[in-house]
Amino acid sequence: MAEDSDLERTEPASAKRLQEAREEGQVPHSKELTTFVLLVASGGGLWAMGSSLMGHLSSMMVQGLSVGRALAFDDPIKMLQRLSQLTSDMLLAFLPFFLLMLVVVLATPLLLGGWVFTLKPLQPDFGKLNPLSGLGKMFSVNSLVELAKAIMKSLLIGGVAIWVIWYDRGSIVGLVQESLHPALAHLAHMTMLTFFVIVGAMALIVVVDVPFQLWSYNDKLKMSKEELRKEAKETEGNPEIKGRIRSQQREMARRRMMAEIPKADVVVTNPTHYAVALRYEDKMGAPTVVASGSHLLAAKIREVAEEHQVPILEAPPLARALYFNTEIGDQIPESLYAAVAEVLAYVYRLKLGMASELPTDLPVPPELDPGETE
């Protein structure tokens, strides 16, 4: 049962899975959102540019219909040039509107999934030719939702359109009683108003479709616990291999540490639980820890120190304070300067062959000494 639960896709997609899906062109996408934004932009553009466009179209219509006999029958080439000029004027007149539509089409994907540039969807996939998979997609949950959405959209938009037309039936019938120019203006106003009411109704479909597309996208990319573990291994490496690497790194660090012990000035011990090797030179700001260890490693430090005749001093409080409050390569804390200074002074006197008593009762602050635990 545990293995079955590990294979069920219940976990959210990882960042790597989302990135791979994006590289394959899979991003959340709502056709309804794109259609809605495009319709709103086109309606607004026509509303703002309508008078200008109508003026250009009227002027071009007048020019197009004002053709003299000589131009029509004597020189056909000039007729074609006139047609070409009128076409260019019409394209220039509509250029701002076309640019607006282009900007909207390019900007709309940023509202949901963002831009994706990939050629993977264009690569041939013979699996798509499988009729069984095609039937499966036809009767999938997504297809049923799309069907329900199409029916709802048709009913909603058709119902709103019928209601608006029925509501304005008096004004529509009254157009025949108006003169030409006021009737055209009144008709344009009613048409745009009807258009925006229908587009507003589409907003309800967008409100339903966008959350569904986001849910469907994330649900399709869900991963099982086994897939997450496999991905973690591929990303971070095999735990066994990483363990061996860490073991080798620790061994290399241990060897480097042992190589530094012969250069130490003194090894301070607990005497058996901890051992810390210290070194001090004039260029150093303070004595530095070159080796530190407990139990077996402490015994190895003492062994190497004895082989190279490095002085060993039993000072349990100081050894514990150094072990628990420093790392290899660290300088000793300022609060231990006095205690270490007494130890180094004792060691230097020994090297000079001068008689010296073992330092006792070293000034080790109690907060740095955790006390003997074993």
C-alpha distance (Angstrom), angle and dihedral (degrees) to the residues before:
residue distance angle dihedral
M1 . . .
A2 3.81 . .
E3 3.80 90.6 .
D4 3.82 90.9 50.9
S5 3.80 91.2 51.4
D6 3.81 90.2 50.0
L7 3.82 89.5 56.1
E8 3.81 94.9 50.3
R9 3.78 114.0 99.5
T10 3.77 100.1 -122.1
E11 3.82 102.2 129.4
P12 3.82 125.6 89.4
A13 3.78 115.2 -106.8
S14 3.78 115.8 -89.7
A15 3.80 122.7 -121.3
K16 3.80 89.5 -104.2
R17 3.80 92.3 52.4
L18 3.81 91.4 49.3
Q19 3.81 90.8 49.4
E20 3.81 92.2 49.4
A21 3.82 90.5 49.2
R22 3.79 90.0 50.2
E23 3.81 91.3 50.8
E24 3.81 87.9 53.9
G25 3.79 90.7 53.0
Q26 3.81 96.3 -102.8
V27 3.80 110.0 139.7
P28 3.81 131.9 140.4
H29 3.78 107.8 -85.3
S30 3.79 133.3 177.4
K31 3.79 118.5 -165.0
E32 3.78 88.9 -169.8
L33 3.80 91.7 57.5
T34 3.81 91.5 49.2
T35 3.82 91.9 48.1
F36 3.81 92.2 46.7
V37 3.82 94.9 49.9
L38 3.81 91.6 44.3
L39 3.81 92.4 50.9
V40 3.80 92.6 47.3
A41 3.80 91.2 49.0
S42 3.81 93.6 45.8
G43 3.80 92.1 47.6
G44 3.78 92.0 47.8
G45 3.79 91.0 46.1
L46 3.79 92.7 51.3
W47 3.80 90.6 45.9
A48 3.81 91.5 52.6
M49 3.82 97.6 38.4
G50 3.80 98.3 31.3
S51 3.79 97.9 102.2
S52 3.79 92.5 46.2
L53 3.80 92.8 47.2
M54 3.79 91.9 47.4
G55 3.80 90.0 51.1
H56 3.80 91.7 51.6
L57 3.81 92.4 45.8
S58 3.80 92.3 48.4
S59 3.79 91.2 49.4
M60 3.79 92.3 48.2
M61 3.79 91.7 47.4
V62 3.79 90.6 52.7
Q63 3.80 91.0 48.1
G64 3.78 92.0 46.0
L65 3.79 93.8 51.5
S66 3.80 94.5 42.5
V67 3.78 97.9 84.8
G68 3.78 121.5 150.3
R69 3.79 122.5 -142.0
A70 3.79 92.6 -112.9
L71 3.81 92.0 53.5
A72 3.81 92.8 46.4
F73 3.82 99.8 45.7
D74 3.78 110.6 15.2
D75 3.84 102.5 48.9
P76 3.85 115.9 24.1
I77 3.81 90.9 175.0
K78 3.79 90.8 64.1
M79 3.79 88.4 49.6
L80 3.80 90.4 57.0
Q81 3.80 90.5 46.3
R82 3.81 89.1 51.6
L83 3.80 90.3 51.3
S84 3.79 91.1 48.0
Q85 3.79 91.4 50.5
L86 3.81 92.2 49.8
T87 3.81 90.6 49.7
S88 3.80 91.2 51.0
D89 3.80 90.9 48.9
M90 3.79 90.7 50.9
L91 3.83 92.6 50.1
L92 3.81 90.9 48.5
A93 3.79 90.2 49.5
F94 3.80 91.5 52.9
L95 3.84 94.8 39.4
P96 3.85 95.3 97.1
F97 3.79 89.8 50.9
F98 3.82 92.1 48.4
L99 3.82 90.7 48.6
L100 3.81 89.9 51.2
M101 3.82 90.4 52.7
L102 3.82 90.8 47.8
V103 3.81 92.5 51.9
V104 3.82 91.0 48.0
V105 3.81 92.8 49.5
L106 3.81 91.4 49.9
A107 3.81 95.5 43.0
T108 3.81 99.5 44.6
P109 3.87 95.1 75.1
L110 3.82 88.3 60.1
L111 3.81 88.9 67.6
L112 3.81 92.3 67.0
G113 3.79 122.8 3.4
G114 3.77 104.0 2.9
W115 3.79 127.9 -135.6
V116 3.79 120.4 -40.1
F117 3.80 124.4 -170.6
T118 3.80 111.4 -169.0
L119 3.80 138.1 132.9
K120 3.81 96.0 -156.8
P121 3.83 95.1 98.0
L122 3.82 87.7 57.5
Q123 3.80 93.6 56.6
P124 3.83 114.5 104.5
D125 3.80 114.7 -97.3
F126 3.80 113.4 -175.3
G127 3.79 89.9 -171.9
K128 3.80 87.5 75.9
L129 3.82 88.4 65.4
N130 3.80 91.2 64.4
P131 3.85 106.3 113.3
L132 3.81 92.0 -154.3
S133 3.78 92.5 58.3
G134 3.81 88.8 45.9
L135 3.80 91.1 53.9
G136 3.78 89.5 47.3
K137 3.79 90.7 55.3
M138 3.81 90.9 47.5
F139 3.79 91.4 57.8
S140 3.81 97.5 34.6
V141 3.80 124.7 120.3
N142 3.78 89.9 -107.1
S143 3.81 92.2 54.5
L144 3.79 91.7 48.9
V145 3.79 90.3 50.0
E146 3.81 90.8 49.4
L147 3.82 89.7 50.2
A148 3.79 92.1 49.3
K149 3.79 89.8 46.3
A150 3.82 91.8 51.3
I151 3.82 91.7 49.8
M152 3.80 91.6 46.7
K153 3.79 91.0 47.8
S154 3.79 92.5 50.2
L155 3.79 93.0 47.7
L156 3.78 94.0 44.4
I157 3.79 98.2 45.3
G158 3.81 93.3 39.0
G159 3.79 91.3 47.8
V160 3.80 93.1 48.8
A161 3.81 91.8 46.7
I162 3.82 92.0 50.6
W163 3.81 91.1 47.0
V164 3.81 92.9 50.5
I165 3.80 92.6 47.5
W166 3.80 91.4 47.2
Y167 3.79 91.0 47.5
D168 3.84 91.0 52.3
R169 3.81 96.4 39.4
G170 3.78 91.4 113.1
S171 3.81 92.4 53.4
I172 3.80 91.7 45.1
V173 3.81 92.3 52.6
G174 3.79 89.9 45.0
L175 3.82 91.9 59.7
V176 3.81 90.5 81.3
Q177 3.81 89.6 62.7
E178 3.83 94.0 54.0
S179 3.78 126.9 84.6
L180 3.79 118.6 -103.1
H181 3.81 103.5 -96.0
P182 3.84 97.6 41.6
A183 3.82 89.1 45.0
L184 3.80 92.0 52.6
A185 3.82 91.7 48.4
H186 3.82 91.0 46.6
L187 3.83 90.8 48.7
A188 3.80 92.1 49.4
H189 3.80 90.2 50.3
M190 3.81 92.9 50.5
T191 3.81 91.5 45.2
M192 3.81 93.5 53.0
L193 3.80 91.8 44.4
T194 3.81 90.7 51.1
F195 3.79 89.8 46.6
F196 3.81 93.7 53.8
V197 3.82 92.8 45.4
I198 3.82 90.2 53.6
V199 3.81 91.6 45.6
G200 3.80 88.4 49.7
A201 3.79 88.3 55.4
M202 3.81 88.1 54.7
A203 3.80 88.0 60.7
L204 3.81 87.5 72.9
I205 3.80 89.5 57.4
V206 3.81 91.0 48.3
V207 3.82 91.0 51.1
V208 3.81 88.8 56.4
D209 3.82 98.2 37.8
V210 3.81 101.1 49.4
P211 3.85 96.3 56.6
F212 3.80 89.5 44.0
Q213 3.82 92.4 51.9
L214 3.81 90.9 49.1
W215 3.81 91.3 48.5
S216 3.81 92.0 45.7
Y217 3.81 92.2 49.3
N218 3.81 94.2 49.7
D219 3.81 92.4 42.1
K220 3.82 91.4 52.2
L221 3.81 91.1 52.5
K222 3.81 96.4 46.6
M223 3.80 115.1 130.6
S224 3.77 135.0 -146.8
K225 3.78 121.7 -121.3
E226 3.80 88.9 -110.0
E227 3.82 90.8 55.1
L228 3.80 90.3 49.9
R229 3.81 91.3 51.3
K230 3.80 91.3 47.6
E231 3.78 91.6 49.0
A232 3.80 90.9 48.7
K233 3.81 89.7 53.3
E234 3.79 91.8 49.2
T235 3.79 92.5 46.4
E236 3.78 101.0 40.7
G237 3.78 99.2 25.0
N238 3.80 133.2 -113.2
P239 3.83 110.4 -46.1
E240 3.81 91.3 -135.8
I241 3.79 92.0 52.4
K242 3.81 90.8 45.4
G243 3.79 89.3 49.9
R244 3.79 91.4 52.7
I245 3.80 90.7 47.6
R246 3.80 91.4 51.1
S247 3.80 89.6 47.6
Q248 3.78 91.0 52.2
Q249 3.80 90.9 47.0
R250 3.81 90.7 51.8
E251 3.79 90.4 48.9
M252 3.80 91.7 50.4
A253 3.81 90.9 48.1
R254 3.82 89.2 49.1
R255 3.79 91.3 52.3
R256 3.79 92.1 49.2
M257 3.79 89.2 49.3
M258 3.82 92.3 50.6
A259 3.80 89.7 49.8
E260 3.81 89.2 58.1
I261 3.82 95.7 52.7
P262 3.84 95.3 80.4
K263 3.82 87.9 57.9
A264 3.81 92.3 53.2
D265 3.81 122.1 108.2
V266 3.80 96.2 -146.2
V267 3.79 142.6 -4.4
V268 3.81 114.9 -139.6
T269 3.83 113.9 -155.0
N270 3.80 139.6 -172.2
P271 3.17 76.3 -144.2
T272 3.84 100.2 -108.6
H273 3.78 108.2 1.3
Y274 3.83 102.1 52.5
A275 3.80 137.9 21.9
V276 3.81 127.9 -175.4
A277 3.81 124.4 -176.4
L278 3.82 117.4 -150.6
R279 3.77 131.3 -164.3
Y280 3.77 129.9 -172.0
E281 3.81 132.6 -175.0
D282 3.78 131.1 171.4
K283 3.81 92.1 -108.7
M284 3.81 90.7 56.6
G285 3.77 119.9 92.4
A286 3.81 90.7 -142.2
P287 3.82 138.7 -10.6
T288 3.80 111.7 -66.8
V289 3.80 130.9 -142.9
V290 3.83 108.9 -121.6
A291 3.82 98.4 170.6
S292 3.79 135.6 16.4
G293 3.77 133.9 171.8
S294 3.78 147.9 141.4
H295 3.81 134.9 -131.0
L296 3.84 110.3 -20.0
L297 3.79 93.1 10.9
A298 3.80 89.7 48.7
A299 3.80 89.0 52.6
K300 3.81 90.0 50.9
I301 3.82 90.5 50.4
R302 3.81 90.7 52.6
E303 3.80 90.5 47.1
V304 3.81 93.2 52.7
A305 3.81 90.7 44.7
E306 3.81 91.2 52.8
E307 3.81 91.4 48.7
H308 3.80 90.8 54.7
Q309 3.80 95.5 37.7
V310 3.77 95.1 -115.2
P311 3.84 109.5 162.7
I312 3.80 114.4 -105.6
L313 3.78 119.0 -155.0
E314 3.78 124.7 -169.9
A315 3.81 107.2 -139.3
P316 3.83 108.1 145.4
P317 3.84 99.4 -174.2
L318 3.80 92.5 47.4
A319 3.82 93.0 44.0
R320 3.78 91.6 52.2
A321 3.81 92.6 45.5
L322 3.79 91.8 50.7
Y323 3.81 94.1 44.9
F324 3.81 96.2 50.0
N325 3.81 98.2 38.5
T326 3.81 104.5 41.5
E327 3.78 140.6 52.1
I328 3.78 128.7 -148.8
G329 3.79 108.5 -76.0
D330 3.82 93.6 23.3
Q331 3.74 124.4 123.8
I332 3.79 114.0 -122.2
P333 3.85 118.1 -96.3
E334 3.78 116.8 -93.7
S335 3.80 90.3 -117.8
L336 3.82 89.1 64.8
Y337 3.82 96.1 49.5
A338 3.81 93.7 98.8
A339 3.80 94.9 47.9
V340 3.80 94.1 46.4
A341 3.82 90.8 44.7
E342 3.82 89.7 59.2
V343 3.82 90.4 48.9
L344 3.82 93.4 49.4
A345 3.80 91.8 45.5
Y346 3.81 88.5 54.0
V347 3.82 91.2 49.2
Y348 3.82 93.9 48.2
R349 3.79 91.2 50.8
L350 3.80 89.4 52.0
K351 3.80 91.0 51.8
L352 3.81 89.7 51.9
G353 3.79 90.6 50.9
M354 3.77 93.4 -114.7
A355 3.78 120.7 145.8
S356 3.76 111.7 -109.3
E357 3.75 137.6 168.9
L358 3.78 121.5 -123.5
P359 3.79 110.0 -98.6
T360 3.78 111.3 -111.4
D361 3.78 134.2 -178.4
L362 3.81 93.0 26.1
P363 3.83 115.0 -162.7
V364 3.81 99.2 -107.0
P365 3.84 113.7 161.0
P366 3.83 109.6 -120.2
E367 3.82 92.7 -131.1
L368 3.82 90.1 62.5
D369 3.82 94.9 50.0
P370 3.81 112.7 74.0
G371 3.79 89.6 -167.6
E372 3.78 129.9 -119.2
T373 3.82 107.7 -49.8
E374 3.78 99.8 177.6
